[in-house]
Amino acid sequence: MQDKPRSPWGTAIAALGAVFVALIVARTAMHIARVKFHDQTLSVTGSARQRIRSDLVIWTCTISARGTDRATAHTELTAGVARVRAWLVARSIPESQIVIDSVETQDLHARNQEGAEIPEQTIGYALSQSITIESRDVDRVTEVSRAVTDLIHQGVAVQSHAPRYIFTELARLKIRLLADASRDARTRAENIASQTQSRIRNLGSASMGVIQVNAANETEVTAEGVNDTTSLEKDALAVVRAVFYVE
């Protein structure tokens, strides 16, 4: 018995049905693969640290003088500033690095029995003037800042402020540290994945933290970033948080 010929419409419907089923299967397979691909991730943190030495120092000292009138106080102050300037030059500080700020004046008032000032009664004047040195010769300026007590022993009213130490190549250092931290993150991810017979695929995402510059051997971390200026020797730290796909 011969089979009844299938109508063109029946053939078309059957073909469309097959295509529809294939699309459903393909979409389902893609969804399963996508879920599996996204679910299998590994988050790690990589870091890089480097010891650095400041290459710029900024040091300020303040000379002060007092007198019952402004002229007397100013004369004493001018003499003190000149002595400090000459003392610095004698210790090989170039005059081009010596910056003298403007004079600051403060009125001195009498006080009542309770110790409160009497604004209407001026009994004298206190004048001050600061000298600032900015230099690449970090060791020399550091030594000079510590020796300023010599001037105090000579009768000069001078106050030495703590030097500020700065590392000027921080921008270049950041690039190198972030690259090292990224490599460290991948190495950590590969080590973790190998313990479960998995393999790292590609990088899903990465975020870089703020560079932390602490005094040597300090580990303070803040969201804004630490930028120490009190220490000659510093530790720079970079952190990278990365997410890798694994299989």
C-alpha positions as CSV (number, residue, x, y, z in Angstrom):
1,M,0.0,0.0,0.0
2,Q,1.5,3.4,-1.0
3,D,1.8,6.1,1.6
4,K,-0.4,9.1,1.1
5,P,1.7,12.0,-0.2
6,R,2.2,14.7,2.5
7,S,0.8,18.0,1.7
8,P,3.1,21.0,1.4
9,W,1.5,22.6,4.4
10,G,2.2,19.5,6.5
11,T,5.8,19.5,5.5
12,A,6.2,23.2,6.4
13,I,4.5,22.8,9.7
14,A,6.7,19.9,10.6
15,A,9.8,21.8,9.6
16,L,8.8,24.8,11.6
17,G,8.1,22.6,14.6
18,A,11.6,21.1,14.4
19,V,13.2,24.5,14.2
20,F,11.1,25.7,17.2
21,V,12.2,22.7,19.3
22,A,15.8,23.2,18.3
23,L,15.6,26.9,19.3
24,I,14.2,25.9,22.7
25,V,16.9,23.4,23.2
26,A,19.6,25.9,22.2
27,R,18.3,28.6,24.4
28,T,18.0,26.3,27.3
29,A,21.6,25.1,26.8
30,M,22.8,28.7,26.5
31,H,21.0,29.6,29.7
32,I,22.6,26.7,31.6
33,A,26.0,27.5,30.3
34,R,25.6,31.2,31.2
35,V,24.5,30.4,34.7
36,K,27.3,27.9,35.2
37,F,29.8,30.4,33.7
38,H,28.7,33.2,36.0
39,D,28.3,31.2,39.1
40,Q,31.8,29.8,39.1
41,T,33.9,32.8,40.1
42,L,36.7,33.4,42.5
43,S,37.3,36.6,44.3
44,V,40.8,37.4,45.5
45,T,42.8,40.3,46.8
46,G,46.3,41.0,45.6
47,S,48.8,43.4,47.1
48,A,52.3,44.8,46.5
49,R,54.5,46.7,48.9
50,Q,57.7,48.6,48.4
51,R,60.1,50.4,50.7
52,I,60.8,54.0,49.5
53,R,63.0,56.8,50.7
54,S,61.8,60.4,50.5
55,D,63.6,62.6,48.0
56,L,62.4,66.0,49.0
57,V,62.4,67.7,52.4
58,I,60.6,70.8,53.6
59,W,61.8,72.3,56.9
60,T,60.6,75.4,58.6
61,C,62.0,77.3,61.6
62,T,60.4,80.3,63.3
63,I,62.3,83.2,64.9
64,S,60.6,85.4,67.4
65,A,61.2,88.6,69.4
66,R,59.3,90.7,71.9
67,G,59.4,94.4,72.9
68,T,57.5,97.1,74.6
69,D,57.1,98.8,71.2
70,R,57.0,97.5,67.7
71,A,60.3,99.1,66.6
72,T,62.3,97.5,69.4
73,A,60.8,94.1,68.7
74,H,61.3,94.4,64.9
75,T,65.0,95.3,65.4
76,E,65.6,92.3,67.6
77,L,63.7,90.1,65.1
78,T,65.7,91.3,62.1
79,A,68.9,90.6,63.9
80,G,67.7,87.1,64.8
81,V,66.6,86.3,61.2
82,A,70.0,87.5,59.9
83,R,71.9,85.2,62.3
84,V,69.8,82.2,61.4
85,R,70.3,82.9,57.7
86,A,74.0,83.2,58.1
87,W,74.1,80.0,60.2
88,L,72.2,78.1,57.5
89,V,74.5,79.3,54.7
90,A,77.6,78.3,56.8
91,R,76.2,74.8,56.9
92,S,76.0,74.6,53.1
93,I,72.3,75.5,52.6
94,P,72.1,77.4,49.3
95,E,70.7,80.9,49.7
96,S,68.3,80.1,46.8
97,Q,66.6,77.5,49.0
98,I,66.1,79.8,51.9
99,V,62.7,81.5,51.8
100,I,61.9,84.1,54.5
101,D,58.2,84.6,55.1
102,S,56.5,87.9,56.1
103,V,56.5,89.2,59.7
104,E,53.6,88.3,61.9
105,T,52.7,90.7,64.8
106,Q,50.7,89.9,68.0
107,D,49.7,92.5,70.5
108,L,50.4,91.6,74.1
109,H,47.8,92.6,76.6
110,A,47.7,93.1,80.4
111,R,45.8,90.6,82.4
112,N,43.4,91.0,85.4
113,Q,43.6,89.1,88.7
114,E,41.7,86.2,87.2
115,G,44.2,85.9,84.3
116,A,41.9,87.2,81.6
117,E,43.3,89.6,79.0
118,I,42.5,93.3,79.1
119,P,42.2,94.2,75.4
120,E,42.4,97.9,76.2
121,Q,45.8,97.7,77.8
122,T,48.6,96.8,75.3
123,I,51.9,96.2,77.2
124,G,54.1,95.0,74.3
125,Y,54.4,93.3,71.0
126,A,55.4,89.8,69.9
127,L,56.8,89.5,66.4
128,S,57.7,86.3,64.5
129,Q,59.1,85.3,61.1
130,S,59.5,81.9,59.5
131,I,62.3,80.6,57.3
132,T,61.5,77.6,55.1
133,I,63.9,75.4,53.2
134,E,62.8,73.1,50.4
135,S,65.6,70.8,49.2
136,R,66.5,67.6,47.5
137,D,69.5,67.2,49.8
138,V,67.4,65.4,52.4
139,D,70.2,64.2,54.6
140,R,71.8,67.7,54.9
141,V,68.6,69.5,55.8
142,T,67.7,66.8,58.3
143,E,71.0,67.2,60.0
144,V,70.7,71.0,60.1
145,S,67.2,70.8,61.5
146,R,68.5,68.8,64.4
147,A,71.5,71.1,65.0
148,V,69.3,74.3,65.4
149,T,69.6,74.0,69.2
150,D,73.1,75.6,68.7
151,L,71.3,78.9,67.9
152,I,69.2,78.6,71.0
153,H,72.3,78.3,73.1
154,Q,73.6,81.4,71.4
155,G,70.5,83.3,72.6
156,V,68.5,83.3,69.4
157,A,64.8,82.7,69.9
158,V,64.2,80.1,67.2
159,Q,61.8,77.2,67.1
160,S,62.4,74.2,64.8
161,H,59.4,72.5,63.3
162,A,59.4,68.9,62.3
163,P,60.7,68.4,58.7
164,R,58.2,67.1,56.1
165,Y,59.5,64.3,53.9
166,I,58.0,63.8,50.5
167,F,58.4,61.1,47.8
168,T,58.0,62.9,44.5
169,E,57.9,59.8,42.2
170,L,54.7,58.5,43.7
171,A,52.8,58.7,40.4
172,R,55.2,56.4,38.6
173,L,55.4,54.1,41.6
174,K,51.6,53.7,41.7
175,I,51.7,52.2,38.1
176,R,54.3,49.7,39.0
177,L,52.7,48.7,42.3
178,L,49.3,48.2,40.8
179,A,50.8,46.0,38.1
180,D,52.5,43.9,40.8
181,A,49.4,43.7,42.9
182,S,47.4,42.5,39.9
183,R,49.9,39.8,39.2
184,D,49.8,38.8,42.9
185,A,46.0,38.6,42.7
186,R,46.1,36.2,39.7
187,T,48.8,34.1,41.4
188,R,46.6,33.8,44.5
189,A,43.6,32.8,42.4
190,E,45.6,30.2,40.5
191,N,46.8,28.7,43.7
192,I,43.3,28.5,45.2
193,A,41.8,27.1,42.0
194,S,44.5,24.4,41.8
195,Q,43.5,23.0,45.2
196,T,40.1,22.1,43.7
197,Q,41.3,20.9,40.3
198,S,39.9,24.0,38.7
199,R,41.4,26.3,36.2
200,I,41.4,30.1,36.0
201,R,39.7,31.4,32.9
202,N,39.6,35.2,32.2
203,L,39.3,38.2,34.5
204,G,35.7,39.2,35.3
205,S,36.3,42.5,37.1
206,A,38.9,44.3,39.1
207,S,39.0,47.3,41.4
208,M,42.1,49.1,42.6
209,G,42.3,50.6,46.1
210,V,44.0,53.9,47.1
211,I,47.7,53.8,47.5
212,Q,48.7,53.8,51.2
213,V,52.0,55.5,52.0
214,N,52.9,54.8,55.7
215,A,56.0,55.4,57.8
216,A,58.3,52.4,57.5
217,N,56.8,49.3,59.2
218,E,53.4,51.0,59.8
219,T,50.3,49.4,58.4
220,E,47.6,52.0,58.7
221,V,44.9,51.8,55.9
222,T,42.2,54.4,55.2
223,A,39.6,54.8,52.5
224,E,41.1,58.1,51.5
225,G,44.6,56.8,51.5
226,V,47.5,57.5,53.9
227,N,50.2,59.8,52.8
228,D,52.9,60.1,55.5
229,T,55.2,63.1,55.6
230,T,56.8,62.6,59.0
231,S,59.2,59.8,58.1
232,L,62.2,59.6,55.8
233,E,61.7,55.9,55.1
234,K,58.2,54.8,54.0
235,D,56.3,51.8,52.9
236,A,54.0,52.1,49.9
237,L,51.2,49.6,49.6
238,A,48.8,48.9,46.7
239,V,45.8,46.6,46.8
240,V,43.8,45.1,43.9
241,R,40.5,43.2,44.3
242,A,39.8,40.9,41.4
243,V,37.2,38.4,40.3
244,F,38.2,35.6,38.0
245,Y,36.0,33.0,36.1
246,V,37.0,29.4,36.8
247,E,36.2,26.1,35.3
